[in-house]
């Protein structure tokens, strides 16, 4: 038995090295993790476990920093740092603000 | 702190398949390698991943494997190798069966 992410040696296509700029939200996710680890709220090991536990579907479909924020969110819920209701409320408020501003995002 | 294996020791990666967060790649399980270096002692990330303290610290080794031994029909150079960081609890001494 091994987890989906543990795919070393599995058949795959060519590696395409490509540089890209980071979006503002991606930098923010990075900053959130740095703060949480510096304050010893979560460890990078917990982050990795959380990413693995997203499962095969989400693991493949989400982008790098989307996986990070999904794992960070789940870890903070597990630890009781935030509640489901609190997170749901904030997500709805941010989405409403986004729509009111007339912007159509891609989950950003 | 002491380390069970010395640099140059022949070791074998344990052929076990536990669920949960593990730090030893699947493709190395059961394979033999040579200790390249001892990197130090670290809290066990397989425990840290679940919010525990990961103590006692475990020795971490850099272990070298021959690509030709890992992959059936490997087409590269025979001395190609891959190096992986592996914690002590994943390693066993390799019994030398050949004189």
N, CA and C atoms of all chains as a GROMACS GRO file, in nm:
protein
  621
    1UNK      N    1   0.084  -0.119   0.000
    1UNK     CA    2   0.000   0.000   0.000
    1UNK      C    3   0.088   0.125   0.000
    2UNK      N    4   0.055   0.217  -0.087
    2UNK     CA    5   0.122   0.347  -0.080
    2UNK      C    6   0.028   0.454  -0.131
    3UNK      N    7   0.051   0.574  -0.084
    3UNK     CA    8  -0.040   0.682  -0.117
    3UNK      C    9  -0.018   0.734  -0.259
    4UNK      N   10  -0.122   0.797  -0.308
    4UNK     CA   11  -0.125   0.844  -0.446
    4UNK      C   12  -0.005   0.933  -0.482
    5UNK      N   13   0.035   1.019  -0.388
    5UNK     CA   14   0.143   1.113  -0.419
    5UNK      C   15   0.278   1.043  -0.437
    6UNK      N   16   0.290   0.923  -0.381
    6UNK     CA   17   0.416   0.848  -0.382
    6UNK      C   18   0.430   0.779  -0.516
    7UNK      N   19   0.452   0.858  -0.623
    7UNK     CA   20   0.444   0.806  -0.759
    7UNK      C   21   0.581   0.795  -0.828
    8UNK      N   22   0.688   0.803  -0.748
    8UNK     CA   23   0.821   0.790  -0.807
    8UNK      C   24   0.834   0.659  -0.883
    9UNK      N   25   0.883   0.666  -1.005
    9UNK     CA   26   0.904   0.546  -1.084
    9UNK      C   27   0.785   0.507  -1.170
   10UNK      N   28   0.670   0.572  -1.148
   10UNK     CA   29   0.552   0.541  -1.230
   10UNK      C   30   0.569   0.605  -1.368
   11UNK      N   31   0.508   0.544  -1.470
   11UNK     CA   32   0.519   0.601  -1.605
   11UNK      C   33   0.466   0.744  -1.607
   12UNK      N   34   0.534   0.832  -1.677
   12UNK     CA   35   0.492   0.972  -1.685
   12UNK      C   36   0.548   1.032  -1.812
   13UNK      N   37   0.494   1.144  -1.850
   13UNK     CA   38   0.543   1.215  -1.969
   13UNK      C   39   0.671   1.289  -1.938
   14UNK      N   40   0.718   1.364  -2.037
   14UNK     CA   41   0.841   1.441  -2.017
   14UNK      C   42   0.821   1.554  -1.916
   15UNK      N   43   0.927   1.589  -1.847
   15UNK     CA   44   0.921   1.701  -1.754
   15UNK      C   45   0.939   1.830  -1.834
   16UNK      N   46   0.845   1.922  -1.818
   16UNK     CA   47   0.852   2.049  -1.889
   16UNK      C   48   0.887   2.159  -1.789
   17UNK      N   49   1.013   2.199  -1.785
   17UNK     CA   50   1.051   2.306  -1.692
   17UNK      C   51   1.001   2.440  -1.744
   18UNK      N   52   0.925   2.510  -1.663
   18UNK     CA   53   0.872   2.640  -1.706
   18UNK      C   54   0.869   2.734  -1.588
   19UNK      N   55   0.922   2.851  -1.608
   19UNK     CA   56   0.917   2.952  -1.503
   19UNK      C   57   0.781   3.022  -1.510
   20UNK      N   58   0.732   3.062  -1.394
   20UNK     CA   59   0.607   3.139  -1.396
   20UNK      C   60   0.607   3.234  -1.277
   21UNK      N   61   0.533   3.341  -1.294
   21UNK     CA   62   0.520   3.436  -1.184
   21UNK      C   63   0.416   3.385  -1.085
   22UNK      N   64   0.436   3.420  -0.961
   22UNK     CA   65   0.337   3.380  -0.861
   22UNK      C   66   0.228   3.486  -0.850
   23UNK      N   67   0.104   3.438  -0.840
   23UNK     CA   68  -0.009   3.530  -0.820
   23UNK      C   69  -0.004   3.581  -0.676
   24UNK      N   70  -0.069   3.695  -0.654
   24UNK     CA   71  -0.068   3.754  -0.519
   24UNK      C   72  -0.122   3.655  -0.416
   25UNK      N   73  -0.228   3.582  -0.451
   25UNK     CA   74  -0.286   3.488  -0.353
   25UNK      C   75  -0.189   3.375  -0.322
   26UNK      N   76  -0.106   3.337  -0.420
   26UNK     CA   77  -0.010   3.229  -0.395
   26UNK      C   78   0.097   3.275  -0.295
   27UNK      N   79   0.139   3.401  -0.311
   27UNK     CA   80   0.237   3.456  -0.216
   27UNK      C   81   0.175   3.465  -0.076
   28UNK      N   82   0.045   3.495  -0.074
   28UNK     CA   83  -0.023   3.506   0.055
   28UNK      C   84  -0.030   3.368   0.123
   29UNK      N   85  -0.057   3.266   0.045
   29UNK     CA   86  -0.061   3.130   0.101
   29UNK      C   87   0.076   3.094   0.158
   30UNK      N   88   0.180   3.128   0.084
   30UNK     CA   89   0.316   3.101   0.131
   30UNK      C   90   0.341   3.174   0.264
   31UNK      N   91   0.298   3.299   0.271
   31UNK     CA   92   0.317   3.379   0.392
   31UNK      C   93   0.240   3.319   0.510
   32UNK      N   94   0.118   3.273   0.482
   32UNK     CA   95   0.035   3.212   0.589
   32UNK      C   96   0.107   3.090   0.647
   33UNK      N   97   0.161   3.007   0.559
   33UNK     CA   98   0.230   2.888   0.609
   33UNK      C   99   0.353   2.925   0.692
   34UNK      N  100   0.428   3.024   0.643
   34UNK     CA  101   0.548   3.066   0.717
   34UNK      C  102   0.512   3.117   0.856
   35UNK      N  103   0.403   3.194   0.864
   35UNK     CA  104   0.359   3.243   0.995
   35UNK      C  105   0.317   3.129   1.087
   36UNK      N  106   0.240   3.035   1.030
   36UNK     CA  107   0.189   2.925   1.112
   36UNK      C  108   0.301   2.833   1.160
   37UNK      N  109   0.404   2.813   1.077
   37UNK     CA  110   0.515   2.728   1.122
   37UNK      C  111   0.604   2.804   1.220
   38UNK      N  112   0.627   2.934   1.195
   38UNK     CA  113   0.710   3.014   1.286
   38UNK      C  114   0.649   3.020   1.425
   39UNK      N  115   0.516   3.024   1.428
   39UNK     CA  116   0.447   3.029   1.558
   39UNK      C  117   0.414   2.890   1.611
   40UNK      N  118   0.466   2.790   1.543
   40UNK     CA  119   0.450   2.650   1.584
   40UNK      C  120   0.304   2.608   1.598
   41UNK      N  121   0.222   2.660   1.506
   41UNK     CA  122   0.082   2.617   1.502
   41UNK      C  123   0.072   2.487   1.422
   42UNK      N  124   0.141   2.483   1.308
   42UNK     CA  125   0.148   2.357   1.235
   42UNK      C  126   0.292   2.333   1.186
   43UNK      N  127   0.320   2.208   1.155
   43UNK     CA  128   0.453   2.173   1.102
   43UNK      C  129   0.440   2.147   0.952
   44UNK      N  130   0.554   2.155   0.882
   44UNK     CA  131   0.551   2.124   0.739
   44UNK      C  132   0.514   1.977   0.717
   45UNK      N  133   0.540   1.895   0.817
   45UNK     CA  134   0.504   1.754   0.806
   45UNK      C  135   0.352   1.738   0.808
   46UNK      N  136   0.286   1.818   0.892
   46UNK     CA  137   0.140   1.817   0.893
   46UNK      C  138   0.084   1.871   0.761
   47UNK      N  139   0.152   1.973   0.707
   47UNK     CA  140   0.111   2.025   0.576
   47UNK      C  141   0.116   1.915   0.472
   48UNK      N  142   0.227   1.843   0.469
   48UNK     CA  143   0.244   1.736   0.370
   48UNK      C  144   0.140   1.626   0.389
   49UNK      N  145   0.118   1.588   0.513
   49UNK     CA  146   0.017   1.484   0.538
   49UNK      C  147  -0.119   1.530   0.487
   50UNK      N  148  -0.152   1.656   0.515
   50UNK     CA  149  -0.280   1.709   0.471
   50UNK      C  150  -0.294   1.710   0.320
   51UNK      N  151  -0.184   1.737   0.250
   51UNK     CA  152  -0.187   1.736   0.103
   51UNK      C  153  -0.211   1.593   0.054
   52UNK      N  154  -0.142   1.497   0.116
   52UNK     CA  155  -0.160   1.358   0.076
   52UNK      C  156  -0.304   1.312   0.099
   53UNK      N  157  -0.364   1.365   0.204
   53UNK     CA  158  -0.499   1.320   0.240
   53UNK      C  159  -0.608   1.389   0.159
   54UNK      N  160  -0.570   1.477   0.066
   54UNK     CA  161  -0.670   1.533  -0.024
   54UNK      C  162  -0.725   1.425  -0.115
   55UNK      N  163  -0.647   1.318  -0.135
   55UNK     CA  164  -0.692   1.208  -0.218
   55UNK      C  165  -0.656   1.227  -0.365
   56UNK      N  166  -0.662   1.116  -0.442
   56UNK     CA  167  -0.617   1.116  -0.581
   56UNK      C  168  -0.684   1.224  -0.668
   57UNK      N  169  -0.813   1.243  -0.659
   57UNK     CA  170  -0.881   1.341  -0.745
   57UNK      C  171  -0.831   1.482  -0.723
   58UNK      N  172  -0.848   1.530  -0.600
   58UNK     CA  173  -0.808   1.668  -0.570
   58UNK      C  174  -0.658   1.687  -0.585
   59UNK      N  175  -0.582   1.585  -0.548
   59UNK     CA  176  -0.436   1.596  -0.557
   59UNK      C  177  -0.392   1.630  -0.699
   60UNK      N  178  -0.458   1.570  -0.798
   60UNK     CA  179  -0.419   1.592  -0.938
   60UNK      C  180  -0.478   1.721  -0.994
   61UNK      N  181  -0.596   1.757  -0.948
   61UNK     CA  182  -0.667   1.870  -1.009
   61UNK      C  183  -0.625   2.004  -0.952
   62UNK      N  184  -0.591   2.008  -0.824
   62UNK     CA  185  -0.554   2.136  -0.763
   62UNK      C  186  -0.412   2.176  -0.801
   63UNK      N  187  -0.389   2.305  -0.805
   63UNK     CA  188  -0.254   2.353  -0.831
   63UNK      C  189  -0.172   2.344  -0.702
   64UNK      N  190  -0.044   2.372  -0.714
   64UNK     CA  191   0.047   2.359  -0.600
   64UNK      C  192  -0.001   2.434  -0.476
   65UNK      N  193  -0.027   2.564  -0.492
   65UNK     CA  194  -0.067   2.642  -0.375
   65UNK      C  195  -0.214   2.619  -0.336
   66UNK      N  196  -0.294   2.572  -0.429
   66UNK     CA  197  -0.430   2.530  -0.391
   66UNK      C  198  -0.423   2.410  -0.297
   67UNK      N  199  -0.329   2.320  -0.324
   67UNK     CA  200  -0.312   2.205  -0.234
   67UNK      C  201  -0.265   2.254  -0.096
   68UNK      N  202  -0.175   2.350  -0.097
   68UNK     CA  203  -0.127   2.404   0.031
   68UNK      C  204  -0.241   2.460   0.113
   69UNK      N  205  -0.322   2.548   0.055
   69UNK     CA  206  -0.423   2.617   0.134
   69UNK      C  207  -0.533   2.519   0.177
   70UNK      N  208  -0.559   2.417   0.093
   70UNK     CA  209  -0.657   2.316   0.133
   70UNK      C  210  -0.607   2.241   0.256
   71UNK      N  211  -0.479   2.205   0.255
   71UNK     CA  212  -0.421   2.133   0.369
   71UNK      C  213  -0.412   2.222   0.493
   72UNK      N  214  -0.372   2.347   0.473
   72UNK     CA  215  -0.365   2.441   0.586
   72UNK      C  216  -0.503   2.455   0.651
   73UNK      N  217  -0.604   2.474   0.568
   73UNK     CA  218  -0.741   2.487   0.620
   73UNK      C  219  -0.784   2.366   0.699
   74UNK      N  220  -0.759   2.246   0.643
   74UNK     CA  221  -0.800   2.124   0.713
   74UNK      C  222  -0.723   2.105   0.844
   75UNK      N  223  -0.594   2.139   0.842
   75UNK     CA  224  -0.514   2.128   0.965
   75UNK      C  225  -0.565   2.223   1.074
   76UNK      N  226  -0.601   2.346   1.034
   76UNK     CA  227  -0.650   2.443   1.132
   76UNK      C  228  -0.787   2.402   1.187
   77UNK      N  229  -0.866   2.337   1.103
   77UNK     CA  230  -0.995   2.285   1.151
   77UNK      C  231  -0.972   2.173   1.252
   78UNK      N  232  -0.880   2.082   1.218
   78UNK     CA  233  -0.850   1.968   1.307
   78UNK      C  234  -0.803   2.016   1.444
   79UNK      N  235  -0.723   2.123   1.442
   79UNK     CA  236  -0.665   2.172   1.566
   79UNK      C  237  -0.758   2.265   1.643
   80UNK      N  238  -0.870   2.300   1.582
   80UNK     CA  239  -0.963   2.389   1.649
   80UNK      C  240  -0.920   2.535   1.648
   81UNK      N  241  -0.824   2.569   1.561
   81UNK     CA  242  -0.782   2.709   1.550
   81UNK      C  243  -0.893   2.791   1.487
   82UNK      N  244  -0.960   2.731   1.389
   82UNK     CA  245  -1.079   2.792   1.329
   82UNK      C  246  -1.190   2.687   1.328
   83UNK      N  247  -1.313   2.733   1.318
   83UNK     CA  248  -1.424   2.639   1.312
   83UNK      C  249  -1.477   2.632   1.169
   84UNK      N  250  -1.550   2.526   1.139
   84UNK     CA  251  -1.610   2.509   1.007
   84UNK      C  252  -1.701   2.628   0.978
   85UNK      N  253  -1.779   2.666   1.077
   85UNK     CA  254  -1.874   2.775   1.058
   85UNK      C  255  -1.801   2.907   1.030
   86UNK      N  256  -1.695   2.929   1.105
   86UNK     CA  257  -1.615   3.051   1.088
   86UNK      C  258  -1.556   3.057   0.947
   87UNK      N  259  -1.496   2.946   0.904
   87UNK     CA  260  -1.433   2.942   0.772
   87UNK      C  261  -1.538   2.957   0.662
   88UNK      N  262  -1.650   2.886   0.677
   88UNK     CA  263  -1.758   2.896   0.578
   88UNK      C  264  -1.810   3.038   0.567
   89UNK      N  265  -1.826   3.104   0.681
   89UNK     CA  266  -1.875   3.242   0.683
   89UNK      C  267  -1.780   3.337   0.612
   90UNK      N  268  -1.651   3.318   0.639
   90UNK     CA  269  -1.551   3.406   0.577
   90UNK      C  270  -1.543   3.382   0.427
   91UNK      N  271  -1.550   3.255   0.386
   91UNK     CA  272  -1.546   3.224   0.243
   91UNK      C  273  -1.663   3.289   0.172
   92UNK      N  274  -1.783   3.282   0.233
   92UNK     CA  275  -1.902   3.341   0.173
   92UNK      C  276  -1.888   3.493   0.165
   93UNK      N  277  -1.833   3.554   0.270
   93UNK     CA  278  -1.817   3.700   0.272
   93UNK      C  279  -1.717   3.746   0.165
   94UNK      N  280  -1.609   3.672   0.152
   94UNK     CA  281  -1.508   3.708   0.052
   94UNK      C  282  -1.566   3.693  -0.089
   95UNK      N  283  -1.640   3.584  -0.109
   95UNK     CA  284  -1.700   3.562  -0.240
   95UNK      C  285  -1.800   3.673  -0.274
   96UNK      N  286  -1.879   3.712  -0.176
   96UNK     CA  287  -1.978   3.819  -0.198
   96UNK      C  288  -1.908   3.950  -0.232
   97UNK      N  289  -1.799   3.977  -0.163
   97UNK     CA  290  -1.725   4.100  -0.188
   97UNK      C  291  -1.667   4.097  -0.330
   98UNK      N  292  -1.620   3.980  -0.366
   98UNK     CA  293  -1.560   3.961  -0.498
   98UNK      C  294  -1.665   3.988  -0.608
   99UNK      N  295  -1.783   3.931  -0.589
   99UNK     CA  296  -1.889   3.948  -0.689
   99UNK      C  297  -1.935   4.092  -0.695
  100UNK      N  298  -1.944   4.154  -0.579
  100UNK     CA  299  -1.990   4.293  -0.574
  100UNK      C  300  -1.893   4.384  -0.648
  101UNK      N  301  -1.768   4.346  -0.647
  101UNK     CA  302  -1.666   4.427  -0.716
  101UNK      C  303  -1.670   4.403  -0.867
  102UNK      N  304  -1.759   4.312  -0.909
  102UNK     CA  305  -1.776   4.288  -1.052
  102UNK      C  306  -1.663   4.212  -1.115
  103UNK      N  307  -1.592   4.136  -1.033
  103UNK     CA  308  -1.479   4.060  -1.087
  103UNK      C  309  -1.517   3.914  -1.096
  104UNK      N  310  -1.473   3.855  -1.203
  104UNK     CA  311  -1.497   3.711  -1.216
  104UNK      C  312  -1.364   3.638  -1.206
  105UNK      N  313  -1.347   3.571  -1.097
  105UNK     CA  314  -1.218   3.506  -1.073
  105UNK      C  315  -1.223   3.358  -1.100
  106UNK      N  316  -1.110   3.298  -1.088
  106UNK     CA  317  -1.101   3.152  -1.102
  106UNK      C  318  -1.065   3.093  -0.967
  107UNK      N  319  -1.144   3.128  -0.870
  107UNK     CA  320  -1.118   3.076  -0.737
  107UNK      C  321  -1.014   3.157  -0.662
  108UNK      N  322  -0.971   3.268  -0.723
  108UNK     CA  323  -0.868   3.349  -0.659
  108UNK      C  324  -0.927   3.440  -0.556
  109UNK      N  325   2.494   1.170   1.946
  109UNK     CA  326   2.403   1.056   1.942
  109UNK      C  327   2.461   0.948   1.852
  110UNK      N  328   2.421   0.827   1.878
  110UNK     CA  329   2.478   0.717   1.802
  110UNK      C  330   2.393   0.684   1.680
  111UNK      N  331   2.458   0.627   1.582
  111UNK     CA  332   2.389   0.583   1.462
  111UNK      C  333   2.417   0.435   1.445
  112UNK      N  334   2.315   0.360   1.409
  112UNK     CA  335   2.327   0.214   1.398
  112UNK      C  336   2.418   0.173   1.282
  113UNK      N  337   2.413   0.249   1.173
  113UNK     CA  338   2.490   0.211   1.054
  113UNK      C  339   2.601   0.312   1.027
  114UNK      N  340   2.715   0.261   0.985
  114UNK     CA  341   2.828   0.348   0.952
  114UNK      C  342   2.828   0.379   0.803
  115UNK      N  343   2.899   0.483   0.767
  115UNK     CA  344   2.916   0.514   0.626
  115UNK      C  345   2.979   0.394   0.556
  116UNK      N  346   2.922   0.357   0.443
  116UNK     CA  347   2.973   0.242   0.369
  116UNK      C  348   2.901   0.111   0.400
  117UNK      N  349   2.816   0.112   0.503
  117UNK     CA  350   2.744  -0.010   0.541
  117UNK      C  351   2.641  -0.047   0.434
  118UNK      N  352   2.626  -0.177   0.412
  118UNK     CA  353   2.523  -0.227   0.321
  118UNK      C  354   2.393  -0.238   0.399
  119UNK      N  355   2.288  -0.179   0.348
  119UNK     CA  356   2.160  -0.180   0.418
  119UNK      C  357   2.049  -0.219   0.322
  120UNK      N  358   1.938  -0.257   0.383
  120UNK     CA  359   1.821  -0.291   0.302
  120UNK      C  360   1.701  -0.213   0.355
  121UNK      N  361   1.624  -0.154   0.265
  121UNK     CA  362   1.505  -0.081   0.306
  121UNK      C  363   1.397  -0.181   0.344
  122UNK      N  364   1.334  -0.158   0.457
  122UNK     CA  365   1.232  -0.253   0.503
  122UNK      C  366   1.118  -0.264   0.401
  123UNK      N  367   1.076  -0.388   0.379
  123UNK     CA  368   0.970  -0.411   0.283
  123UNK      C  369   0.837  -0.414   0.357
  124UNK      N  370   0.796  -0.297   0.402
  124UNK     CA  371   0.669  -0.285   0.473
  124UNK      C  372   0.588  -0.174   0.407
  125UNK      N  373   0.458  -0.181   0.426
  125UNK     CA  374   0.370  -0.089   0.355
  125UNK      C  375   0.265  -0.030   0.449
  126UNK      N  376   0.310   0.046   0.549
  126UNK     CA  377   0.215   0.101   0.645
  126UNK      C  378   0.129   0.211   0.582
  127UNK      N  379   0.008   0.226   0.633
  127UNK     CA  380  -0.074   0.338   0.588
  127UNK      C  381  -0.024   0.466   0.653
  128UNK      N  382  -0.082   0.577   0.617
  128UNK     CA  383  -0.045   0.703   0.682
  128UNK      C  384   0.070   0.772   0.612
  129UNK      N  385   0.127   0.870   0.684
  129UNK     CA  386   0.233   0.952   0.626
  129UNK      C  387   0.368   0.885   0.645
  130UNK      N  388   0.430   0.843   0.538
  130UNK     CA  389   0.561   0.779   0.545
  130UNK      C  390   0.660   0.853   0.456
  131UNK      N  391   0.788   0.846   0.493
  131UNK     CA  392   0.889   0.924   0.422
  131UNK      C  393   0.987   0.840   0.340
  132UNK      N  394   0.952   0.716   0.318
  132UNK     CA  395   1.039   0.632   0.236
  132UNK      C  396   0.966   0.598   0.106
  133UNK      N  397   1.023   0.640  -0.008
  133UNK     CA  398   0.952   0.616  -0.134
  133UNK      C  399   0.919   0.469  -0.154
  134UNK      N  400   0.802   0.445  -0.212
  134UNK     CA  401   0.753   0.310  -0.237
  134UNK      C  402   0.851   0.229  -0.322
  135UNK      N  403   0.912   0.296  -0.421
  135UNK     CA  404   0.996   0.222  -0.515
  135UNK      C  405   1.127   0.171  -0.455
  136UNK      N  406   1.159   0.214  -0.332
  136UNK     CA  407   1.282   0.168  -0.268
  136UNK      C  408   1.260   0.052  -0.170
  137UNK      N  409   1.135   0.024  -0.139
  137UNK     CA  410   1.108  -0.077  -0.036
  137UNK      C  411   1.164  -0.213  -0.079
  138UNK      N  412   1.239  -0.271   0.014
  138UNK     CA  413   1.295  -0.403  -0.011
  138UNK      C  414   1.428  -0.401  -0.086
  139UNK      N  415   1.471  -0.283  -0.130
  139UNK     CA  416   1.595  -0.277  -0.209
  139UNK      C  417   1.719  -0.252  -0.121
  140UNK      N  418   1.833  -0.296  -0.171
  140UNK     CA  419   1.958  -0.283  -0.099
  140UNK      C  420   2.035  -0.160  -0.147
  141UNK      N  421   2.104  -0.097  -0.053
  141UNK     CA  422   2.185   0.019  -0.088
  141UNK      C  423   2.304   0.031   0.005
  142UNK      N  424   2.378   0.137  -0.012
  142UNK     CA  425   2.497   0.162   0.068
  142UNK      C  426   2.485   0.299   0.135
  143UNK      N  427   2.518   0.304   0.263
  143UNK     CA  428   2.513   0.431   0.335
  143UNK      C  429   2.620   0.525   0.281
  144UNK      N  430   2.574   0.637   0.225
  144UNK     CA  431   2.664   0.738   0.169
  144UNK      C  432   2.715   0.830   0.279
  145UNK      N  433   2.625   0.871   0.365
  145UNK     CA  434   2.663   0.958   0.476
  145UNK      C  435   2.552   0.958   0.582
  146UNK      N  436   2.589   1.006   0.700
  146UNK     CA  437   2.493   1.020   0.809
  146UNK      C  438   2.464   1.169   0.822
  147UNK      N  439   2.339   1.205   0.808
  147UNK     CA  440   2.302   1.347   0.800
  147UNK      C  441   2.274   1.410   0.935
  148UNK      N  442   2.253   1.327   1.037
  148UNK     CA  443   2.223   1.380   1.169
  148UNK      C  444   2.103   1.308   1.229
  149UNK      N  445   2.052   1.364   1.338
  149UNK     CA  446   1.937   1.305   1.406
  149UNK      C  447   1.824   1.406   1.409
  150UNK      N  448   1.707   1.362   1.371
  150UNK     CA  449   1.593   1.454   1.357
  150UNK      C  450   1.467   1.394   1.418
  151UNK      N  451   1.380   1.483   1.464
  151UNK     CA  452   1.249   1.437   1.510
  151UNK      C  453   1.181   1.364   1.394
  152UNK      N  454   1.113   1.256   1.427
  152UNK     CA  455   1.054   1.169   1.325
  152UNK      C  456   0.937   1.238   1.254
  153UNK      N  457   0.954   1.270   1.124
  153UNK     CA  458   0.848   1.343   1.053
  153UNK      C  459   0.720   1.262   1.039
  154UNK      N  460   0.732   1.130   1.049
  154UNK     CA  461   0.613   1.045   1.037
  154UNK      C  462   0.524   1.060   1.161
  155UNK      N  463   0.581   1.108   1.271
  155UNK     CA  464   0.505   1.140   1.392
  155UNK      C  465   0.467   1.288   1.394
  156UNK      N  466   0.560   1.373   1.354
  156UNK     CA  467   0.533   1.518   1.349
  156UNK      C  468   0.411   1.547   1.261
  157UNK      N  469   0.392   1.464   1.160
  157UNK     CA  470   0.282   1.484   1.066
  157UNK      C  471   0.146   1.472   1.133
  158UNK      N  472   0.143   1.410   1.252
  158UNK     CA  473   0.016   1.392   1.324
  158UNK      C  474   0.010   1.475   1.451
  159UNK      N  475   0.096   1.577   1.459
  159UNK     CA  476   0.089   1.668   1.572
  159UNK      C  477   0.160   1.619   1.697
  160UNK      N  478   0.237   1.508   1.685
  160UNK     CA  479   0.312   1.458   1.800
  160UNK      C  480   0.455   1.511   1.795
  161UNK      N  481   0.533   1.484   1.902
  161UNK     CA  482   0.664   1.549   1.911
  161UNK      C  483   0.775   1.480   1.830
  162UNK      N  484   0.749   1.359   1.783
  162UNK     CA  485   0.847   1.292   1.698
  162UNK      C  486   0.972   1.244   1.770
  163UNK      N  487   0.967   1.243   1.903
  163UNK     CA  488   1.083   1.201   1.981
  163UNK      C  489   1.072   1.053   2.018
  164UNK      N  490   1.181   0.980   2.034
  164UNK     CA  491   1.319   1.028   2.024
  164UNK      C  492   1.359   1.059   1.879
  165UNK      N  493   1.463   1.142   1.865
  165UNK     CA  494   1.512   1.174   1.733
  165UNK      C  495   1.568   1.049   1.666
  166UNK      N  496   1.555   1.045   1.535
  166UNK     CA  497   1.602   0.930   1.458
  166UNK      C  498   1.719   0.971   1.370
  167UNK      N  499   1.812   0.877   1.353
  167UNK     CA  500   1.923   0.903   1.262
  167UNK      C  501   1.870   0.905   1.119
  168UNK      N  502   1.922   1.001   1.042
  168UNK     CA  503   1.883   1.011   0.901
  168UNK      C  504   2.006   0.983   0.816
  169UNK      N  505   1.990   0.894   0.720
  169UNK     CA  506   2.102   0.853   0.635
  169UNK      C  507   2.077   0.894   0.491
  170UNK      N  508   2.188   0.917   0.421
  170UNK     CA  509   2.182   0.931   0.276
  170UNK      C  510   2.226   0.796   0.221
  171UNK      N  511   2.134   0.730   0.152
  171UNK     CA  512   2.161   0.595   0.104
  171UNK      C  513   2.163   0.593  -0.049
  172UNK      N  514   2.263   0.526  -0.103
  172UNK     CA  515   2.280   0.520  -0.248
  172UNK      C  516   2.235   0.384  -0.302
  173UNK      N  517   2.154   0.387  -0.406
  173UNK     CA  518   2.102   0.265  -0.469
  173UNK      C  519   2.146   0.262  -0.614
  174UNK      N  520   2.163   0.142  -0.668
  174UNK     CA  521   2.196   0.130  -0.810
  174UNK      C  522   2.068   0.131  -0.893
  175UNK      N  523   2.063   0.220  -0.990
  175UNK     CA  524   1.943   0.230  -1.075
  175UNK      C  525   1.911   0.095  -1.140
  176UNK      N  526   2.016   0.025  -1.183
  176UNK     CA  527   1.995  -0.102  -1.251
  176UNK      C  528   1.929  -0.206  -1.161
  177UNK      N  529   1.945  -0.189  -1.028
  177UNK     CA  530   1.881  -0.283  -0.936
  177UNK      C  531   1.736  -0.244  -0.908
  178UNK      N  532   1.707  -0.115  -0.925
  178UNK     CA  533   1.572  -0.067  -0.893
  178UNK      C  534   1.472  -0.093  -1.005
  179UNK      N  535   1.520  -0.080  -1.129
  179UNK     CA  536   1.428  -0.081  -1.243
  179UNK      C  537   1.458  -0.198  -1.336
  180UNK      N  538   1.360  -0.286  -1.355
  180UNK     CA  539   1.380  -0.397  -1.448
  180UNK      C  540   1.409  -0.343  -1.589
  181UNK      N  541   1.510  -0.394  -1.653
  181UNK     CA  542   1.542  -0.353  -1.789
  181UNK      C  543   1.597  -0.212  -1.798
  182UNK      N  544   1.660  -0.165  -1.693
  182UNK     CA  545   1.715  -0.029  -1.694
  182UNK      C  546   1.814  -0.012  -1.809
  183UNK      N  547   1.794   0.094  -1.889
  183UNK     CA  548   1.874   0.111  -2.009
  183UNK      C  549   1.991   0.205  -1.996
  184UNK      N  550   2.009   0.264  -1.878
  184UNK     CA  551   2.117   0.362  -1.860
  184UNK      C  552   2.249   0.295  -1.824
  185UNK      N  553   2.344   0.376  -1.787
  185UNK     CA  554   2.475   0.324  -1.749
  185UNK      C  555   2.463   0.236  -1.626
  186UNK      N  556   2.541   0.132  -1.622
  186UNK     CA  557   2.531   0.033  -1.513
  186UNK      C  558   2.568   0.092  -1.377
  187UNK      N  559   2.648   0.198  -1.377
  187UNK     CA  560   2.685   0.255  -1.246
  187UNK      C  561   2.599   0.377  -1.210
  188UNK      N  562   2.491   0.400  -1.284
  188UNK     CA  563   2.398   0.507  -1.246
  188UNK      C  564   2.341   0.476  -1.108
  189UNK      N  565   2.326   0.579  -1.027
  189UNK     CA  566   2.272   0.556  -0.893
  189UNK      C  567   2.168   0.662  -0.859
  190UNK      N  568   2.094   0.634  -0.754
  190UNK     CA  569   1.999   0.731  -0.700
  190UNK      C  570   2.024   0.738  -0.551
  191UNK      N  571   2.020   0.858  -0.496
  191UNK     CA  572   2.048   0.877  -0.354
  191UNK      C  573   1.921   0.926  -0.286
  192UNK      N  574   1.888   0.864  -0.174
  192UNK     CA  575   1.766   0.903  -0.102
  192UNK      C  576   1.796   0.921   0.046
  193UNK      N  577   1.726   1.013   0.110
  193UNK     CA  578   1.738   1.034   0.255
  193UNK      C  579   1.640   0.938   0.323
  194UNK      N  580   1.692   0.851   0.409
  194UNK     CA  581   1.608   0.749   0.472
  194UNK      C  582   1.636   0.742   0.621
  195UNK      N  583   1.529   0.740   0.699
  195UNK     CA  584   1.542   0.732   0.845
  195UNK      C  585   1.579   0.591   0.890
  196UNK      N  586   1.649   0.588   1.003
  196UNK     CA  587   1.704   0.462   1.052
  196UNK      C  588   1.598   0.352   1.071
  197UNK      N  589   1.480   0.390   1.115
  197UNK     CA  590   1.379   0.286   1.141
  197UNK      C  591   1.327   0.219   1.015
  198UNK      N  592   1.368   0.271   0.900
  198UNK     CA  593   1.331   0.209   0.772
  198UNK      C  594   1.441   0.116   0.719
  199UNK      N  595   1.552   0.108   0.790
  199UNK     CA  596   1.666   0.032   0.738
  199UNK      C  597   1.699  -0.090   0.822
  200UNK      N  598   1.745  -0.194   0.753
  200UNK     CA  599   1.792  -0.316   0.819
  200UNK      C  600   1.932  -0.346   0.768
  201UNK      N  601   2.015  -0.412   0.852
  201UNK     CA  602   2.147  -0.451   0.801
  201UNK      C  603   2.129  -0.554   0.691
  202UNK      N  604   2.209  -0.543   0.586
  202UNK     CA  605   2.198  -0.640   0.477
  202UNK      C  606   2.288  -0.757   0.508
  203UNK      N  607   2.230  -0.874   0.510
  203UNK     CA  608   2.310  -0.993   0.540
  203UNK      C  609   2.385  -1.034   0.416
  204UNK      N  610   2.514  -1.044   0.433
  204UNK     CA  611   2.599  -1.081   0.321
  204UNK      C  612   2.588  -1.232   0.300
  205UNK      N  613   2.520  -1.271   0.194
  205UNK     CA  614   2.504  -1.415   0.168
  205UNK      C  615   2.617  -1.469   0.083
  206UNK      N  616   2.687  -1.376   0.014
  206UNK     CA  617   2.798  -1.422  -0.070
  206UNK      C  618   2.929  -1.404   0.004
  207UNK      N  619   3.011  -1.505  -0.001
  207UNK     CA  620   3.140  -1.499   0.067
  207UNK      C  621   3.235  -1.405  -0.005
   0.00000   0.00000   0.00000
